[in-house]
Amino acid sequence: MTRQEQLDLIRAACIEANPSDTTLRDQNSWQGLQIKRKYGRPIRLADVLLAITKATNPIDGKRADAFLDVIERYDLRKDDSTMQSDEWVAFLADLLAKN
């Protein structure tokens, strides 16, 4: 999976976890024969934690482990999933894809 595919998977999981937040959705528009793609607002740590909450079972202990792993690897100085390391993006995409 490419980095962009991983980021798209993460965005989709965050939208599914918080469907009422329309600012997460892409805003595409037509300009002649071309589509101008404008991504929704950046995916932030809070969005990721909501997606993990929806994707994991609190009883088996995986949710707490996932929270810790994501937070430890997240660069808090850049609260935007596209600005995170390739390792972090791949880790989170794998976590969300499994659940």
N, C-alpha and C positions, 0 to 999 in steps of 0.2 A: 504494500500500500504506500502511495506517495505521501509526502508531508501534507499536501493540500487535501488529499482524500481523508487523511487522519483528522485534519482540522474541520473538514466538512462533517465527519462523523461526530466529533465533539460538539459542534454547533447544533446538529440535529438532536443529539441527546439532551442538550441544554434547553432547546426549544420544547422538546417533549416534556421535560421536567417542569417547565414554567410556561405553558402555552398562552397565558394571558399577557405576557410581556411581548408586545408586538415589536419593540425596538430591537429584538434579537433577530428578527426575520430579515432576509435580503430584500432589498427594494429594487427590483429590476424595472427598467423602462425601455421603451422602443424609441430608437432614433433612426428613422428611415428603415433600412433593412437590417440594421444592427441592434442588438440588445446591449444596452449599457447596464452593466452589473454594478450595483452599489451594495456592499455588504452591510448587514445590520451592525449595531454597535458592537464593540469588542466583547468577547467572552471573558468574564472576570472570574476570580476565584470563587465568589459566592455562587455564580452560575454553575461552576464545575461541582461544587459541593452539593448543590440541589440535584444535579444529574446523578451523582453517585448515590445520593439518598434514594432516588427513584429506582436506580439500577441494582441496588444491593439489598440483601436481606439483613435486618438488624440482629437477628437471632444467631446467625452463624459466626459472628465476629468479624466478617470480612469488611463490613462497612467502616468500623473503627480503624482497621489496618489500612484500608484504602484512603481514608481521610488523612492519616498520619503520613503515608507515603506521598500523597499529592502535595500536602502542605510543605513537607521537608524539601521537596524537589522544586517547588514553585519559587520563582524570583519575584519577591514582593515589591521590588522597585519598579517592576514592569507588569502592572496588573492587566495584562492582555494576553490571551492564550497564543496569539500569533507571535508574540515576542519571547516566548519561552523556548527552552532548549529543544533540540530535536529529540533528545532522550525523554524529556517530560511529555512532549506531544505523543510520541510513540507509546509510552507507558500508559497514558490516560486513554488513548484510542483503544489500546488492547484491553484495558480494564472495562471500558464501556461496551466494547464489542462482545465480550464474553458473557455479559449479563443482559 
